[in-house]
Amino acid sequence: QTSMKNMERELVCPVCKEMYKQPLALPCTHNVCHVCASEVLLQHGHLYCDPTSEPTSPAATPSTRSPRLGRRAVPKPDRLDRLLKSGFGTYPGRKRGAVHPQTVTFPCPACQRDVDLGERGLGSLFRNLTLERVVERYRQTINISAAIMCQFCKPPQLEATKGCTECKSSFCNECFKLYHPWGTQKAQHEPTPPTLTFRPKGLMCPEHKEEVTHYCKTCQRLVCQLCRVRRTHTSHKITPVLSAYQALREKLTKSLAYILSSQDTVQTQIAELEETVKHTEV
């Protein structure tokens, strides 16, 4: 038990104090979560770096966290909108108001040193795939050793055999059938392995069944990581989903503002035309 606790301590990010998720290897040999690194750069005056964009080295993303640890707080949507508006069109790590490229320094929370990341910032770092796999295996070991119980059984509770992402709950076989009756909307819910932490279900690529992360401007469609490497998207303009969302949002906002500003003028012209019609009829 003590050795397991010591191992878990080694697998915890020094920033969020949770198990690593997409750990990036810093030049000082320490590691930090991709999202945490973006937040730290933001707090030190650098523009927001999209946490959904892939680091240099791709790998399978762990779908869950340790059941012993809580879920990380997600930045509020209005904060993301504000950050994206101020930083749209810049590269990760560029400081506010900077005109020329500059070196990005990252304050490592483990060794308390400022680490040089170069001009590309987080884009120059690699995912620590070995550490990521160790975290995933440790989490699976914890899940096996600590049985997940059904959340709806009357005492004595039975061990959960199914999970539901939409309901965000784990069920035994009987309770799953009871709470997903045939002929109702809930009957369409797909069962998943039981877990204590449920990720929100994102948009899925219909072709590869992977979560979409980018937007192809050329094809005007959302794409997943597997779509990006296909020949059909060679030389296409592909941006992260958040960047595409922000650009389209700003375009729609300007269009709506123009329509609303012209509304009074159009109504006045309509009233004048109606008056002219009445006059003509008379």
Residue pairs with C-beta under 8 A, 6 or more apart in sequence:
7 138
8 19
8 66
8 68
8 138
11 19
11 20
11 131
11 134
11 135
11 138
12 18
12 19
12 20
13 19
13 20
13 21
13 23
13 31
13 32
13 33
13 36
14 30
14 32
14 109
14 110
15 32
15 33
15 36
15 37
15 39
15 40
15 109
16 33
16 35
16 36
16 72
17 69
18 33
18 65
18 66
18 69
18 70
18 72
19 65
19 66
19 69
19 135
19 138
19 139
20 31
20 33
20 128
20 131
20 132
20 135
21 33
21 34
21 35
21 61
21 62
21 65
21 72
21 135
22 33
22 34
22 35
22 55
22 59
22 61
22 127
22 132
23 31
23 32
23 33
23 34
23 127
23 128
23 131
23 132
23 135
24 31
24 32
24 33
24 34
24 37
24 55
24 122
24 125
24 126
24 127
24 128
25 31
25 125
25 126
25 127
25 128
25 131
26 32
26 106
26 108
26 115
26 125
27 115
27 116
27 117
28 108
28 110
28 111
28 113
28 115
30 108
30 110
30 111
31 128
31 131
32 40
32 108
32 109
32 110
34 51
34 55
34 122
34 127
35 51
35 72
37 49
37 106
37 122
37 125
38 48
38 49
38 50
38 51
38 92
38 122
39 75
40 106
40 107
40 109
41 49
41 92
41 93
41 104
41 106
41 121
41 122
42 48
42 49
42 83
44 107
45 95
45 96
46 92
46 93
46 94
46 95
46 104
46 121
47 83
47 86
47 87
47 90
47 92
47 93
47 94
47 95
47 96
48 80
48 83
48 84
48 87
49 92
49 93
49 121
49 122
50 92
50 240
50 242
50 243
52 213
52 240
52 241
52 242
53 92
53 213
53 214
53 240
54 213
54 225
55 122
55 123
55 125
55 126
55 127
56 123
56 124
56 125
56 126
56 127
57 126
57 127
57 129
58 127
58 225
59 127
59 129
59 132
60 132
60 136
62 132
62 135
62 136
62 139
63 199
64 139
64 195
64 196
64 197
64 199
65 71
65 72
65 139
65 197
66 138
66 139
66 142
67 142
67 143
67 146
67 148
67 195
67 196
67 197
68 142
71 197
75 83
80 242
81 246
81 249
84 242
84 243
84 246
85 246
85 250
86 96
87 94
87 96
88 243
88 246
88 247
88 250
91 101
91 120
91 121
91 123
92 120
92 121
92 122
92 123
93 104
93 117
93 119
93 120
93 121
93 122
93 123
94 101
94 102
94 121
95 102
101 119
102 119
103 116
103 117
103 118
103 119
104 116
104 117
104 118
104 119
104 120
104 121
105 114
105 115
105 116
105 117
106 114
106 115
106 117
107 113
107 114
107 115
108 114
108 115
117 124
117 125
118 124
143 195
147 159
147 160
148 159
148 160
148 170
148 194
148 195
148 196
149 157
149 158
149 159
149 160
149 170
150 157
150 158
150 159
150 160
150 170
150 171
150 172
150 175
151 160
151 169
151 170
151 171
152 169
152 171
152 172
152 175
152 178
152 179
153 172
153 175
158 172
158 174
158 175
159 172
160 170
160 171
160 172
160 194
161 171
161 172
161 173
161 176
161 194
162 170
162 171
162 172
162 173
162 176
162 191
162 192
162 193
162 194
163 169
163 170
163 171
163 191
163 192
163 193
163 194
163 195
163 198
164 170
164 171
164 176
164 180
164 189
164 190
164 191
164 192
165 189
165 190
165 192
165 198
165 199
165 200
165 201
166 186
166 189
166 201
167 179
167 186
167 189
168 198
170 194
170 195
170 196
171 179
171 194
176 191
179 186
180 186
180 187
180 189
181 187
202 211
202 212
203 211
203 212
203 222
204 210
204 211
204 212
204 224
205 211
205 212
205 222
205 223
205 224
205 226
205 227
207 226
207 227
208 224
208 226
208 227
210 224
210 225
210 226
211 224
212 222
212 223
212 224
212 241
213 223
213 224
213 225
213 240
213 241
214 222
214 223
214 224
214 225
214 228
214 238
214 239
214 240
214 241
214 244
215 221
215 222
215 223
215 238
215 239
215 240
215 241
215 243
215 244
215 245
216 222
216 223
216 227
216 233
216 236
216 237
216 238
217 236
217 237
217 238
217 239
217 244
218 233
218 236
218 237
219 232
219 233
219 236
222 241
223 233
223 238
227 233
228 238
239 247
